[in-house]
């Protein structure tokens, strides 16, 4: 080892003009990091929202398709779900028959 390096830490002296240049370089680097981080965060949020919307649309389409397509043929031709008002009329008629008896 050199005696100069073994004697202790070296003291770095700088002139005031180089300190100003370092501060300016540091602030511009920090500004670049902040702007880059903001842009990356915006891009990440936009991409995740687009993915979320695509997944929700696909799930919604599959749900409605399964509700409409995967029914038995009899379900479409049964009269029980065609007219709900008929069921109410039948109930009123039964109540009227019960009251008269």
C-alpha positions as CSV (number, residue, x, y, z in Angstrom):
1,X,0.0,0.0,0.0
2,X,1.0,3.6,-0.6
3,X,1.7,5.6,2.5
4,X,-0.4,8.4,1.1
5,X,-3.5,6.2,0.9
6,X,-2.8,4.5,4.2
7,X,-2.5,7.8,6.1
8,X,-6.2,8.6,6.1
9,X,-9.1,9.6,4.0
10,X,-8.5,11.9,1.2
11,X,-10.2,15.3,1.4
12,X,-11.8,16.4,-1.9
13,X,-12.0,20.1,-2.4
14,X,-14.1,21.6,-5.1
15,X,-14.6,25.0,-6.4
16,X,-17.9,26.8,-6.1
17,X,-18.5,26.7,-9.9
18,X,-18.3,22.9,-9.9
19,X,-20.6,22.6,-6.9
20,X,-23.3,24.6,-8.8
21,X,-22.9,22.4,-11.8
22,X,-23.3,19.3,-9.7
23,X,-26.4,20.6,-8.1
24,X,-27.8,21.5,-11.5
25,X,-27.0,18.1,-12.8
26,X,-28.6,16.5,-9.7
27,X,-31.8,18.5,-10.0
28,X,-32.1,17.8,-13.7
29,X,-31.6,14.0,-13.0
30,X,-34.2,14.2,-10.2
31,X,-36.6,16.0,-12.5
32,X,-36.1,13.3,-15.1
33,X,-36.8,10.5,-12.6
34,X,-40.0,12.2,-11.3
35,X,-41.4,12.8,-14.8
36,X,-40.4,9.3,-15.9
37,X,-42.0,7.8,-12.8
38,X,-45.2,9.8,-13.4
39,X,-45.4,8.7,-17.1
40,X,-44.7,5.1,-16.1
41,X,-47.5,5.2,-13.4
42,X,-49.9,6.7,-15.9
43,X,-49.1,4.1,-18.5
44,X,-49.5,1.3,-16.0
45,X,-52.9,2.6,-14.8
46,X,-54.1,3.0,-18.4
47,X,-53.1,-0.5,-19.4
48,X,-54.6,-2.1,-16.3
49,X,-57.9,-0.3,-16.8
50,X,-58.0,-1.5,-20.4
51,X,-57.3,-5.0,-19.3
52,X,-60.0,-4.8,-16.6
53,X,-62.5,-3.5,-19.1
54,X,-61.7,-6.3,-21.6
55,X,-62.0,-9.0,-18.9
56,X,-65.3,-7.6,-17.7
57,X,-66.7,-7.4,-21.2
58,X,-65.7,-11.0,-22.0
59,X,-67.2,-12.3,-18.7
60,X,-70.4,-10.4,-19.3
61,X,-70.7,-11.8,-22.9
62,X,-70.1,-15.3,-21.7
63,X,-72.6,-15.0,-18.9
64,X,-75.4,-13.7,-21.2
65,X,-74.5,-16.3,-23.9
66,X,-74.7,-19.1,-21.4
67,X,-78.0,-17.7,-20.0
68,X,-79.6,-17.6,-23.5
69,X,-77.9,-20.5,-25.4
70,X,-77.6,-23.2,-22.8
71,X,-81.3,-23.6,-22.1
72,X,-83.4,-26.6,-22.8
73,X,-85.8,-26.3,-25.7
74,X,-88.8,-26.7,-23.4
75,X,-87.8,-23.6,-21.4
76,X,-88.4,-21.4,-24.5
77,X,-91.8,-23.0,-25.2
78,X,-93.2,-23.3,-21.7
79,X,-96.0,-20.9,-20.9
80,X,-95.0,-20.4,-17.2
81,X,-92.5,-17.6,-18.0
82,X,-94.4,-16.1,-20.9
83,X,-97.0,-14.2,-19.0
84,X,-96.5,-13.5,-15.4
85,X,-99.9,-11.7,-15.0
86,X,-101.7,-15.0,-15.6
87,X,-100.2,-16.4,-12.4
88,X,-101.5,-13.4,-10.5
89,X,-105.0,-13.9,-11.9
90,X,-104.9,-17.5,-11.0
91,X,-104.0,-16.7,-7.4
92,X,-106.8,-14.2,-7.1
93,X,-109.3,-16.7,-8.5
94,X,-108.1,-19.3,-6.0
95,X,-108.6,-16.8,-3.2
96,X,-112.1,-16.0,-4.4
97,X,-113.0,-19.7,-4.5
98,X,-111.6,-20.2,-1.0
99,X,-113.7,-17.3,0.3
100,X,-116.9,-18.6,-1.2
101,X,-116.5,-22.1,0.2
